[in-house]
Amino acid sequence: MRDLELRTGIEALRWSLVVIFVLFGVAKFTAYEAEGVAGIAEHYWLFAPLYKYGGVRFASNVIGTLELTTGALLALGSRSVRLSAVGAAMGVCTFLVTLSFLIGNPRTWEEGYGFPFLGSSGQFLTKDLVLLAACFCILLSSIRVLRGRERAVGAGFKP
């Protein structure tokens, strides 16, 4: 019974993340979202070259493509543990990057109050802690399954 409960929890996390990555990824192809993301990402070391190379819409489209790819790999991961691991790893990277926007952002903490009172950026980005944890759980679960298959093959069993 424990395996069924664990699997059900992982699948609930997976499909919740798929919805989030698809909705956010599709939105990156719109002008309003491209402008909104540029306000946070345009001067960030990782994304600045995209903005210099192709502008606001180009950079947003690249980010959207990465988000849609992550969502697709997570969805396909319900049938392929390797794709699950890749999609979950991409999700972990995504949320590590977005959480790093909190460092040095003047709107992380509410002006005049400071820590622990979150400002607008802090409120917007802190939710990514939960999304990071969800991707990490799926990644660990995928690795556990892959290792179990490796042990079974090593013992002479076919997965």
For each residue, the residues with C-beta under 8 A, 3 or more apart:
1: 4 5
2: 5 6
3: 6 7
4: 1 7 8
5: 1 2 8 9
6: 2 3 9 10 141
7: 3 4 10 11
8: 4 5 11 12
9: 5 6 12 13
10: 6 7 13 14 137 138 141
11: 7 8 14 15 78
12: 8 9 15 16
13: 9 10 16 17 134 137 138
14: 10 11 17 18 74 75 77 78 84 138
15: 11 12 18 19 75 78
16: 12 13 19 20 134
17: 13 14 20 21 71 74 91 131 134 135 138
18: 14 15 21 22 71 74 75
19: 15 16 22 23
20: 16 17 23 24 71 131
21: 17 18 24 25 67 68 70 71 74 91
22: 18 19 25 26 67 68 71
23: 19 20 26 27
24: 20 21 27 28 64 67
25: 21 22 28 64 65 66 67 68 70 71
26: 22 23 29 64 68
27: 23 24 30 33 64
28: 24 25 33 34 37 60 61 63 64 65 67
29: 26 33 34 60 61 64
30: 27 33 34
31: 34 35 57
32: 35 36
33: 27 28 29 30 36 37 60
34: 28 29 30 31 37 38 56 57 59 60 61
35: 31 32 38 39 56
36: 32 33 39 40
37: 28 33 34 40 41 59 60 63
38: 34 35 41 42 51 56 59 60
39: 35 36 42
40: 36 37 44 101 105 121
41: 37 38 44 47 51 59 63 101
42: 38 39 47 48 51 56 59
43: 48
44: 40 41 47 48 101
45: 48
46: 97
47: 41 42 44 50 51 59 63
48: 42 43 44 45 51 52
49: 52 53
50: 47 53 54 58 59 62 63
51: 38 41 42 47 48 54 55 56 58 59
52: 48 49
53: 49 50 58
54: 50 51 57 58 59 62
55: 51 58 59
56: 34 35 38 42 51 59 60
57: 31 34 54 60 61
58: 50 51 53 54 55 61 62
59: 34 37 38 41 42 47 50 51 54 55 56 62 63
60: 28 29 33 34 37 38 56 57 63 64
61: 28 29 34 57 58 64 65
62: 50 54 58 59 65 66
63: 28 37 41 47 50 59 60 66 67
64: 24 25 26 27 28 29 60 61 67 68
65: 25 28 61 62 68 69
66: 25 62 63 69 70 90 94
67: 21 22 24 25 28 63 64 70 71 94
68: 21 22 25 26 64 65 71 72
69: 65 66 72 73 90
70: 21 25 66 67 73 74 87 90 91 94
71: 17 18 20 21 22 25 67 68 74 75 87
72: 68 69 75 76 87
73: 69 70 76 77 83 84 86 87 90
74: 14 17 18 21 70 71 77 84 87 88 91 138
75: 14 15 18 71 72 78 87
76: 72 73 79 80 83 84 87
77: 14 73 74 80 81 83 84 85 86 87 88 138 142
78: 11 14 15 75 84
79: 76 83
80: 76 77 83 84
81: 77 84 85 142 145 146 149
82: 85 86 142 146
83: 73 76 77 79 80 86 87
84: 14 73 74 76 77 78 80 81 87 88 138 141 142
85: 77 81 82 88 89 139 142 143 146
86: 73 77 82 83 89 90
87: 70 71 72 73 74 75 76 77 83 84 90 91 138
88: 74 77 84 85 91 92 135 136 138 139 142
89: 85 86 92 93 135 139
90: 66 69 70 73 86 87 93 94
91: 17 21 70 74 87 88 94 95 131 132 134 135 138 139
92: 88 89 95 96 132 135 136 139
93: 89 90 96 97
94: 66 67 70 90 91 97 98 135
95: 91 92 98 99 128 129 131 132 135
96: 92 93 99 100 132
97: 46 93 94 100 101
98: 94 95 101 125 128
99: 95 96 102 125 128 129 132
100: 96 97 103
101: 40 41 44 97 98 105 121 125
102: 99 105 108 121 122 125 126
103: 100 108
104:
105: 40 101 102 108 121 122
106: 111 119
107: 119 120 121 122
108: 102 103 105 118 119 121 122 125
109: 113 114 115 116 117 118 119 122
110: 113 114 117 118 119 122
111: 106 119
112:
113: 109 110 117
114: 109 110 117
115: 109
116: 109
117: 109 110 113 114
118: 108 109 110 122 123 126
119: 106 107 108 109 110 111 122 123
120: 107 123 124
121: 40 101 102 105 107 108 124 125
122: 102 105 107 108 109 110 118 119 125 126
123: 118 119 120 126
124: 120 121 127
125: 98 99 101 102 108 121 122 128
126: 102 118 122 123 129
127: 124 130 131
128: 95 98 99 125 131 132
129: 95 99 126 132 133
130: 127 133 134
131: 17 20 91 95 127 128 134 135
132: 91 92 95 96 99 128 129 135 136
133: 129 130 136 137
134: 13 16 17 91 130 131 137 138
135: 17 88 89 91 92 94 95 131 132 138 139
136: 88 92 132 133 139 140
137: 10 13 133 134 140 141
138: 10 13 14 17 74 77 84 87 88 91 134 135 141 142
139: 85 88 89 91 92 135 136 142 143
140: 136 137 143 144
141: 6 10 84 137 138 144 145
142: 77 81 82 84 85 88 138 139 145 146
143: 85 139 140 146 147
144: 140 141 147 148
145: 81 141 142 148 149
146: 81 82 85 142 143 149 150
147: 143 144 150 151
148: 144 145 151 152
149: 81 145 146 152 153 159
150: 146 147 153 154
151: 147 148 154 155
152: 148 149 155 157 158 159
153: 149 150 156 157 158 159
154: 150 151
155: 151 152
156: 153
157: 152 153
158: 152 153
159: 149 152 153
